[in-house]
Amino acid sequence: MISLRNVSTHFAGKRGEDGFTAVDDVCLDVPAGSIQGVIGFSGAGKSTLLRNINLLERPTSGQVVVDGVDLTALDDEGLRRERHQLGMIFQHFNLLNNRTAQENVELSLKFAGVPKRERRERAAEALEIVDLGDRARSYPAKLSGGQKQRVAIARALATKPKVLLCDEPTSALDPRTTGSVLQYLADINQQLGITTVVVTHELDVVKNIVDDVAVMEAGRIAERFAVDDLRSGAFQPTTEIGRYLLDADLHIKRVPLAERRRHVAANSTAAKELAHV
Ligand SMILES: Nc1ncnc2c1ncn2[C@@H]1O[C@H](COP(=O)(O)OP(=O)(O)OP(=O)(O)O)[C@@H](O)[C@H]1O
């Protein structure tokens, strides 16, 4: 579904200073319907890599192919259209404070070119998915952190994306709220089959919802493994953060990807209605 081919991102230095290579020749394939985690210490290049996927940060070189479309080869108009297939949520929610929850979601539909008459209903549907139908008229200041992130998830889902990109989605939330937001992300992945990439430095996020992990170090992917292989002992991490993950208590049960795909296929009518997949 997502294929990064030799992606590099170099930031030029200011007047005489050396530049910086934040992402260095990364190849990564993310299977359809899976949840890919990207972990690593601060400054490893995780956020830049995530922003490379929707070209919010255009790579200096390499290709980004999503669902068979090479985004790096598109012109501005083509990219604008394809971007609606890629929803994104951020650590600090990025909601407009002078708009209600409903209006925040409707705005993304407007940018996606959805006709005005459809926007209200689709925004309401998206808010229902995250159980915030009753807070549609609330302004962000009246919502908790978890509710704000759920509005942001609704905003990302409203355009019926194939991919959901999550940049530290729970870092600004307390542990209980983190659990609830992760549950929504896991449910949405399971119900709608949306391919998800989560950048995080929280091992709880990895333990709870991720299928595969890519560990980044200095702009490169230092190692990759399936969380199940880590659990079963079939994979022994060599990176510091990978070993740290191993020591953490992995006890949460996950429905295997193949079973989730069968579930999505069996519920394809509902899934099509919600995600147009
Ligand atoms: N626009 C930019 N211009 C110059 N350097 C940048 C830019 N964006 C990121 N960097 C640098 O690239 C490196 C990787 O940044 P990035 O935000 O991708 O790392 P990260 O792994 O997500 O870190 P964190 O966990 O702290 O968010 C950092 O050293 C950062 O300072």
The ligand as a Gaussian input file, in Angstrom:
#p B3LYP/6-31G(d) Opt

LIG

0 1
 N       12.710000      22.134000       8.419000
 C       13.869000      21.708000       8.956000
 N       15.017000      22.358000       8.714000
 C       16.193000      21.922000       9.237000
 N       16.310000      20.818000      10.022000
 C       15.188000      20.136000      10.291000
 C       13.902000      20.531000       9.793000
 N       12.977000      19.646000      10.234000
 C       13.640000      18.736000      10.990000
 N       14.961000      19.040000      11.025000
 C       15.991000      18.281000      11.721000
 O       15.943000      16.951000      11.283000
 C       16.184000      16.058000      12.372000
 C       15.057000      15.060000      12.462000
 O       13.883000      15.743000      12.883000
 P       12.512000      14.966000      13.111000
 O       11.536000      15.947000      13.672000
 O       12.151000      14.256000      11.875000
 O       12.956000      13.910000      14.223000
 P       12.069000      13.037000      15.183000
 O       12.691000      11.699000      15.240000
 O       10.636000      13.107000      14.781000
 O       12.302000      13.782000      16.567000
 P       11.280000      14.046000      17.782000
 O       10.973000      12.706000      18.378000
 O       12.086000      14.919000      18.699000
 O       10.090000      14.742000      17.204000
 C       16.334000      16.924000      13.618000
 O       17.716000      17.079000      13.889000
 C       15.720000      18.239000      13.224000
 O       16.336000      19.313000      13.893000

